[in-house]
Amino acid sequence: MEGLDWEQVTPGSRLELGDGVLIEVTRYTTPCFNIKKSFADGDISRVSQKRYPGSSRVYARVLRTGAIKQGDPVRLLGTP
C-alpha cells in the first residue's frame, strides 16, 4: 500500500479500508516453508519481523465488514 509506513503497523493497530471496513492487526506472521517458492532465492527470512522489522506480513481480524476495492484509501488509525 503506497504511503503506508509498515513499521507503524504493529499488533493492536487498527486500519480503516475504503469507506468503513475496520481491521485490527492481531500478530506478525511467522515465515514458513510454504511461501519459499515465492522468493527467487528461497530466503523466507526476508519477511521475518525479528530480522527485518517492517517487512513482516501480519494477521488481522475484521472488526467492521463492508466492501472494498482496489485503489480504496487505507488509513492507519493507531491502537485503541
QUILINFEN-V761356 format. One record per backbone hydrogen bond with DSSP energy under -1.0 kcal/mol. CO is the residue of the C=O (numbers start at 0). NH is the residue of the N-H. If there is no record, write none. Layout:
[[CO & NH] [CO & NH]]
This chain:
[[0 & 3] [3 & 5] [4 & 7] [5 & 8] [7 & 9] [9 & 12] [12 & 24] [13 & 76] [14 & 22] [15 & 74] [16 & 20] [20 & 16] [21 & 62] [21 & 63] [22 & 14] [23 & 60] [24 & 11] [26 & 58] [31 & 34] [32 & 35] [34 & 37] [35 & 38] [38 & 41] [41 & 43] [42 & 45] [43 & 46] [44 & 47] [47 & 51] [51 & 54] [56 & 28] [58 & 25] [58 & 26] [60 & 23] [63 & 21] [68 & 71] [72 & 17] [74 & 15] [77 & 13]]
